Amino acid sequence: MRLIVTRVQPQARQWADRFEACGRDALVLPLIEVRGLADATAVRAAWLNLSNYKAAMFVSRHAVDYFFQAKPAPAHGEHALSAMTPRWWATGPGTAHALLAHGVATPSLDTPPEQAGQFDSEALWRQVHPQVQPGDRVLIVRGDSVTPDARSLVDNDQGVGREWLAERLRQSGAQVDFVVAYQRGAPFWTDAQCGLARSAAADGSVWLFSSAEALGHLQSLLPGQDWSAARAVATHPRIAAAARDLGFAVVTQTRPTWEEVRASVESLA
């Protein structure tokens, strides 16, 4: 059985390597590409105003990395990161580890516990809602989904969660601001990659999906493809629903931890 890993790079290669170390044949076919902004003025402005926020929430590790890439050069006497904003919020362990790698102190970080196995805005809200008071300001650092001709689209993947969280914050009396730190788009597949994907739709391969947006890109890359013999593992109910809507015959939903994803893949062997 072959596993098709569709995550964005470099995470796709890292997951494939882990599966190959367990004896599984894993093929990397990323369905999302991430890139920086041509103009990061708004991100730099958010840095300059960071001390005015109760918390800064990041939708992904890419949001963290591109946000910190745009950090202005430190001025004389600039405070440490822990003093710039009271709290740093992360939706999951990958995002949390990225914040720690950029110098955020562990006591200033809020994220769902890894053993919980649920890494989304709902799980984060359970952690942070006692902190929120009327009048607080919260910054949400996100990406934009764009078409090949650079038109912005609604980010149906992470957008659902971040809007849900923003609404909870507003209901608690907080003000929510957004800043776009990076762009997400469809990859450009070669003819060879398209051929591999078409084969994997019918040869018993298992597709690993961690993004509903990725499934939309797959449909665009392989229009008219028959998925009625295809199998998938999806790491969220919305993603599982998108795979079924595309026509995948077998869709196993699992929590997004390595142990549970691996167990779900093994169950299809």
C-alpha positions as CSV (number, residue, x, y, z in Angstrom):
1,M,0.0,0.0,0.0
2,R,1.3,3.4,-1.0
3,L,0.6,6.6,1.0
4,I,0.1,9.9,-0.8
5,V,1.1,12.8,1.4
6,T,-0.5,16.1,0.3
7,R,0.6,18.5,3.0
8,V,2.5,21.7,2.2
9,Q,6.3,21.5,2.1
10,P,8.5,20.9,4.1
11,Q,5.9,19.2,6.3
12,A,4.9,16.8,3.5
13,R,8.5,15.5,3.2
14,Q,8.8,15.2,7.0
15,W,5.6,13.1,7.3
16,A,6.6,10.9,4.3
17,D,10.0,10.3,5.9
18,R,8.3,9.2,9.2
19,F,6.1,6.7,7.3
20,E,9.0,5.4,5.3
21,A,10.9,4.8,8.5
22,C,7.9,2.6,9.5
23,G,8.2,0.6,6.3
24,R,5.5,2.4,4.3
25,D,5.9,3.6,0.7
26,A,5.1,7.3,0.8
27,L,4.8,9.7,-2.2
28,V,4.9,13.4,-1.7
29,L,2.3,15.3,-3.8
30,P,1.8,18.7,-2.1
31,L,-1.6,20.3,-2.8
32,I,-0.9,23.7,-1.3
33,E,2.0,26.1,-1.9
34,V,2.8,28.8,0.6
35,R,4.6,32.0,-0.3
36,G,5.4,35.4,1.3
37,L,3.8,38.7,0.5
38,A,5.1,41.1,-2.1
39,D,4.3,43.9,0.4
40,A,4.6,43.2,4.1
41,T,3.8,46.8,5.2
42,A,0.7,45.7,7.1
43,V,2.6,43.0,9.0
44,R,5.3,45.4,10.0
45,A,2.6,47.8,11.2
46,A,1.1,45.0,13.3
47,W,4.5,44.4,14.9
48,L,4.8,48.1,15.9
49,N,1.3,47.9,17.5
50,L,1.8,44.5,19.2
51,S,1.9,45.9,22.7
52,N,-1.7,47.2,22.3
53,Y,-3.1,43.6,22.0
54,K,-4.1,41.2,24.8
55,A,-3.0,38.3,22.5
56,A,-1.8,37.4,19.1
57,M,-3.3,34.3,17.6
58,F,-1.7,32.4,14.7
59,V,-3.6,30.0,12.4
60,S,-0.6,28.0,11.4
61,R,3.2,27.6,11.6
62,H,3.4,29.5,8.3
63,A,1.6,32.4,9.9
64,V,4.2,32.4,12.6
65,D,7.2,32.1,10.2
66,Y,6.1,34.8,7.8
67,F,5.0,37.1,10.6
68,F,8.4,36.9,12.3
69,Q,10.2,37.3,8.9
70,A,8.6,40.7,8.7
71,K,9.6,41.8,12.2
72,P,11.2,45.3,12.0
73,A,14.7,45.6,13.2
74,P,14.8,46.1,17.0
75,A,14.9,49.7,18.2
76,H,17.2,50.7,21.0
77,G,15.8,49.5,24.3
78,E,13.1,47.3,22.7
79,H,11.5,45.0,25.2
80,A,11.7,41.2,25.0
81,L,9.0,39.3,23.1
82,S,7.3,38.3,26.4
83,A,6.8,42.0,27.2
84,M,5.4,43.0,23.8
85,T,2.1,41.2,24.1
86,P,0.7,39.3,27.2
87,R,-0.2,36.1,25.3
88,W,0.7,34.2,22.2
89,W,-2.1,31.8,21.0
90,A,-1.4,28.7,18.8
91,T,-4.0,26.3,17.3
92,G,-1.8,23.2,17.6
93,P,1.7,21.8,18.4
94,G,3.3,22.7,15.1
95,T,2.3,26.3,15.4
96,A,3.3,26.3,19.1
97,H,6.7,24.9,18.3
98,A,7.2,27.5,15.6
99,L,6.5,30.3,18.2
100,L,8.9,28.8,20.7
101,A,11.6,28.5,17.9
102,H,11.2,32.3,17.3
103,G,11.8,33.1,20.9
104,V,8.4,33.1,22.5
105,A,8.6,32.1,26.2
106,T,6.6,29.0,27.2
107,P,4.7,30.7,30.0
108,S,3.4,33.3,27.5
109,L,2.1,30.6,25.1
110,D,-1.5,29.2,25.0
111,T,-2.2,26.1,22.9
112,P,-4.4,22.9,23.2
113,P,-2.6,20.1,25.0
114,E,-1.0,17.6,22.7
115,Q,-2.6,14.7,24.4
116,A,-6.1,16.2,23.6
117,G,-5.6,15.3,19.9
118,Q,-7.8,18.2,18.7
119,F,-6.0,21.2,17.2
120,D,-8.4,23.8,16.0
121,S,-10.0,27.1,17.0
122,E,-12.6,25.3,19.1
123,A,-9.9,23.6,21.2
124,L,-7.9,26.8,21.5
125,W,-10.9,28.7,22.7
126,R,-11.4,26.3,25.5
127,Q,-7.9,27.2,26.7
128,V,-8.1,30.9,26.3
129,H,-11.6,32.1,26.9
130,P,-11.1,32.8,30.7
131,Q,-8.4,35.4,29.7
132,V,-10.7,37.5,27.6
133,Q,-12.3,40.6,29.0
134,P,-14.5,43.3,27.4
135,G,-12.4,45.9,25.7
136,D,-9.4,43.5,25.0
137,R,-7.9,43.6,21.5
138,V,-6.8,40.4,19.8
139,L,-4.7,40.1,16.6
140,I,-5.3,37.1,14.3
141,V,-2.4,36.4,12.0
142,R,-3.6,34.5,8.9
143,G,-2.9,33.7,5.3
144,D,-4.9,34.5,2.1
145,S,-5.8,31.9,-0.5
146,V,-5.0,33.2,-4.0
147,T,-5.7,32.0,-7.5
148,P,-2.8,31.7,-10.0
149,D,-3.8,35.2,-11.3
150,A,-3.3,36.6,-7.8
151,R,-7.0,37.1,-6.9
152,S,-7.8,36.5,-3.3
153,L,-10.3,33.9,-2.3
154,V,-12.1,33.0,0.9
155,D,-9.8,30.6,2.8
156,N,-12.3,27.8,3.3
157,D,-9.9,25.7,5.2
158,Q,-8.5,27.8,8.1
159,G,-11.1,30.5,7.5
160,V,-13.9,28.6,9.1
161,G,-12.0,28.2,12.3
162,R,-10.6,31.7,12.6
163,E,-14.0,33.3,11.9
164,W,-15.6,31.1,14.5
165,L,-12.9,32.2,17.0
166,A,-13.3,35.9,16.0
167,E,-17.1,35.6,16.7
168,R,-16.5,34.1,20.1
169,L,-14.1,36.9,20.9
170,R,-16.5,39.6,19.8
171,Q,-19.3,38.0,21.8
172,S,-17.0,38.3,24.9
173,G,-16.6,42.0,24.2
174,A,-13.2,41.9,22.5
175,Q,-12.1,43.7,19.4
176,V,-10.6,41.5,16.7
177,D,-8.1,42.6,14.1
178,F,-6.7,40.5,11.3
179,V,-3.4,40.7,9.4
180,V,-2.4,38.7,6.4
181,A,1.2,37.4,6.7
182,Y,1.4,35.0,3.8
183,Q,-0.4,33.5,0.7
184,R,-1.6,30.0,0.1
185,G,-2.3,28.8,-3.5
186,A,-2.6,25.7,-5.7
187,P,0.6,24.0,-6.7
188,F,1.8,23.7,-10.3
189,W,2.0,20.0,-11.1
190,T,4.0,18.5,-13.9
191,D,2.5,16.0,-16.3
192,A,4.4,13.3,-14.4
193,Q,2.8,14.4,-11.1
194,C,-0.6,14.4,-12.7
195,G,0.0,10.9,-14.0
196,L,1.1,9.7,-10.5
197,A,-2.0,11.2,-9.0
198,R,-4.4,9.6,-11.5
199,S,-2.8,6.2,-10.9
200,A,-3.1,6.7,-7.1
201,A,-6.8,7.3,-7.6
202,A,-7.4,3.7,-8.6
203,D,-4.5,1.6,-7.4
204,G,-5.3,1.2,-3.7
205,S,-3.2,4.1,-2.5
206,V,-4.3,6.0,0.6
207,W,-4.4,9.8,0.4
208,L,-3.6,11.7,3.5
209,F,-5.4,15.1,3.7
210,S,-4.9,17.7,6.4
211,S,-6.7,20.5,4.5
212,A,-10.1,20.9,2.8
213,E,-8.6,23.5,0.6
214,A,-6.2,20.9,-0.8
215,L,-9.1,18.8,-2.0
216,G,-10.4,21.8,-3.9
217,H,-7.0,22.1,-5.6
218,L,-7.0,18.4,-6.4
219,Q,-10.3,18.7,-8.2
220,S,-8.9,21.6,-10.2
221,L,-5.7,19.8,-11.1
222,L,-7.5,16.6,-12.2
223,P,-10.9,17.8,-13.5
224,G,-13.2,14.9,-14.2
225,Q,-11.2,12.4,-12.3
226,D,-13.1,9.4,-11.0
227,W,-12.4,9.0,-7.3
228,S,-14.9,6.1,-6.7
229,A,-12.1,3.6,-6.0
230,A,-9.9,6.0,-4.0
231,R,-9.2,5.9,-0.2
232,A,-8.3,8.7,2.2
233,V,-7.4,9.6,5.7
234,A,-8.6,13.0,6.8
235,T,-7.6,14.9,10.0
236,H,-10.8,16.9,10.6
237,P,-14.5,16.4,10.0
238,R,-14.6,19.3,7.4
239,I,-11.8,17.7,5.5
240,A,-13.5,14.3,5.6
241,A,-16.7,15.8,4.3
242,A,-14.8,17.5,1.4
243,A,-13.2,14.1,0.5
244,R,-16.6,12.4,0.4
245,D,-18.0,15.3,-1.6
246,L,-15.2,14.8,-4.2
247,G,-16.2,11.1,-4.5
248,F,-13.6,9.2,-2.4
249,A,-15.0,5.8,-1.8
250,V,-13.4,5.2,1.6
251,V,-12.7,8.1,4.0
252,T,-11.4,7.5,7.5
253,Q,-11.5,10.5,9.9
254,T,-8.8,10.7,12.6
255,R,-7.3,13.2,15.0
256,P,-4.2,14.9,13.7
257,T,-1.6,13.4,16.0
258,W,1.1,11.2,14.5
259,E,0.1,8.1,16.5
260,E,-3.6,8.3,15.4
261,V,-2.9,9.2,11.8
262,R,-0.5,6.3,11.6
263,A,-3.0,3.9,13.2
264,S,-5.7,5.0,10.7
265,V,-3.3,4.4,7.8
266,E,-2.5,1.0,9.1
267,S,-6.1,0.1,9.4
268,L,-6.5,0.5,5.7
269,A,-3.5,-1.7,4.9
